[in-house]
């Protein structure tokens, strides 16, 4: 905004309420006068908007930096809470929740589960030994939801194995190990 536009806005602010109520464009000179005022108003709006955008950008950068530092601190403390809870679970496996007046930590233990490792190998295995778990739509595929109901996880010489209801080892699947997850809640 230039000096002339500032003068136009100052003149507009000095205009009295009664004078503004009676104001009317009744000729080319007043029309020109109004356009000068509008020009100054638009320039001031642009200036305000530019300042707003600059400040928003500055605040966003500041907030991003602050949040990054806070998130790092939060992760640091949450990891220590989880480590403590893991130690407590070793002492007492039934202590799934630890609570204080300011928050709590919960553990969820996901038992070992069967997952498909190689669909093709599993399909070939079922073709040979147990065709009832093969579904045929447009193409042949494993009826995984039904097959999974019949599978068991057993301890073998080299770790956990997946077997069918008769004890036969199933190919094309593997055991996803037990997994403990933690949820930290702040009151």
C-alpha positions in Angstrom: 0.0 0.0 0.0 1.4 3.4 -1.0 1.3 6.8 0.8 -1.6 8.0 -1.3 -3.7 5.0 -0.4 -2.9 5.5 3.3 -4.2 9.0 3.0 -7.4 7.8 1.3 -8.0 5.4 4.2 -7.2 8.1 6.8 -9.7 10.4 5.1 -12.3 7.6 5.1 -11.8 7.0 8.9 -12.2 10.7 9.6 -15.6 10.7 7.8 -18.3 11.2 10.4 -21.2 8.8 10.8 -23.8 11.3 9.9 -21.8 12.3 6.8 -21.5 8.6 5.8 -25.3 8.1 6.2 -26.0 11.0 3.8 -23.3 10.1 1.3 -24.4 9.5 -2.2 -22.6 9.2 -5.6 -24.2 11.8 -7.7 -21.5 12.6 -10.2 -18.3 11.5 -11.9 -16.1 13.3 -9.3 -17.7 11.5 -6.4 -17.5 8.2 -8.4 -13.8 8.9 -8.9 -13.4 9.7 -5.1 -15.2 6.3 -4.3 -12.9 4.4 -6.6 -9.8 5.9 -4.9 -11.2 4.7 -1.5 -12.0 1.3 -2.9 -8.5 1.1 -4.4 -7.1 1.9 -0.9 -9.3 -0.6 0.8 -8.4 -3.4 -1.7 -4.7 -2.6 -1.2 -5.1 -2.7 2.6 -6.9 -6.0 2.3 -4.1 -7.5 0.3 -1.6 -6.2 2.8 -3.5 -7.7 5.7 -3.9 -11.0 3.8 -0.1 -11.1 3.0 0.7 -10.4 6.7 -1.7 -13.1 7.8 -0.2 -15.7 5.4 3.3 -14.8 6.5 2.3 -15.2 10.2 0.4 -18.5 9.5 3.5 -19.9 7.8 5.7 -18.8 10.6 3.4 -20.2 13.2 3.0 -23.5 11.3 6.8 -23.9 11.2 7.1 -23.1 14.9 4.3 -25.6 15.7 5.9 -28.3 13.5 9.2 -27.9 15.3 7.5 -28.0 18.7 5.4 -31.0 17.8 8.4 -32.9 16.5 10.2 -32.3 19.8 7.1 -33.2 21.8 6.5 -36.4 19.8 10.1 -37.5 20.3 9.7 -36.9 24.0 6.4 -38.7 24.0 7.9 -41.8 22.2 10.8 -41.8 24.6 8.6 -42.0 27.7 6.1 -44.4 26.1 9.0 -46.8 25.4 10.0 -46.7 29.0 6.5 -47.3 30.1 6.3 -50.3 27.8 9.6 -51.7 29.0 8.4 -51.4 32.6 5.2 -53.1 31.8 7.1 -55.9 30.0 9.2 -56.4 33.1 6.0 -56.6 35.3 4.5 -59.1 32.9 7.5 -61.4 33.3 6.9 -61.2 37.1 3.2 -61.6 36.9 1.8 -62.6 33.4 -1.7 -61.7 34.5 -1.0 -58.0 35.1 -2.4 -56.9 31.7 -3.1 -53.3 32.9 -1.1 -51.0 35.2 -3.0 -47.9 36.3 -2.0 -44.7 38.0 -4.0 -41.5 38.7 -2.4 -40.0 35.6 -2.7 -42.8 33.1 -2.5 -46.5 32.4 -0.8 -48.9 30.2 -2.5 -52.0 28.8 -1.0 -55.0 27.1 -2.6 -57.2 24.5 -1.0 -60.6 23.8 -1.7 -62.0 20.4 -1.2 -65.7 20.4 0.8 -67.5 17.7 -1.4 -67.7 14.5 -1.3 -69.5 11.2 -0.5 -67.3 8.1 -0.2 -68.2 4.5 3.4 -68.0 3.4 3.0 -69.4 -0.2 -0.5 -69.7 -1.7 0.7 -71.7 -4.6 2.6 -74.2 -2.5 -0.4 -74.5 -0.2 -2.7 -75.0 -3.1 -0.5 -77.8 -4.5 -0.4 -79.4 -1.1 -4.2 -79.4 -0.8 -4.6 -80.7 -4.3 -2.6 -83.8 -3.2 -3.9 -84.3 0.3 -7.1 -82.5 1.1 -9.2 -81.1 -1.9 -12.1 -80.1 0.3 -10.4 -76.8 1.1 -10.0 -75.8 -2.5 -12.7 -73.5 -3.9 -13.2 -73.1 -7.6 -14.6 -69.8 -8.9 -13.0 -68.4 -12.0 -9.7 -69.9 -10.8 -8.7 -72.4 -8.2 -7.9 -70.9 -4.8 -7.6 -71.9 -1.1 -10.7 -71.7 1.0 -8.5 -70.1 3.7 -11.3 -69.3 6.3 -12.5 -72.9 6.3 -9.0 -74.5 6.2 -7.7 -72.2 9.0 -10.4 -73.6 11.4 -9.0 -77.1 11.1 -5.3 -76.2 11.6 -3.3 -76.4 14.8 0.0 -75.1 16.0 2.3 -77.6 17.7 5.9 -77.6 19.0 8.3 -79.4 16.6 12.0 -80.2 16.7 12.8 -76.9 14.9 10.1 -74.7 16.5 6.4 -74.3 15.9 4.7 -76.2 13.1 1.3 -76.1 11.5 -0.6 -79.4 11.4 -4.0 -80.5 10.2 -6.5 -82.3 12.4 -4.7 -85.6 11.8 -1.3 -84.3 12.7 0.0 -83.9 9.2 2.3 -81.0 8.6 0.8 -78.4 6.2 3.1 -76.9 3.5 2.8 -73.3 2.4 1.9 -71.9 5.8 3.9 -70.6 8.7 3.4 -69.5 12.3 3.3 -65.8 13.1 4.9 -65.7 16.6 3.3 -64.5 19.8 3.2 -60.7 19.8 2.6 -58.3 22.7 1.4 -54.8 22.0 1.0 -52.0 24.4 -1.5 -49.1 24.6 -0.5 -46.1 26.7 -3.4 -43.9 27.8 -2.9 -40.5 29.6 -5.7 -39.3 31.9 
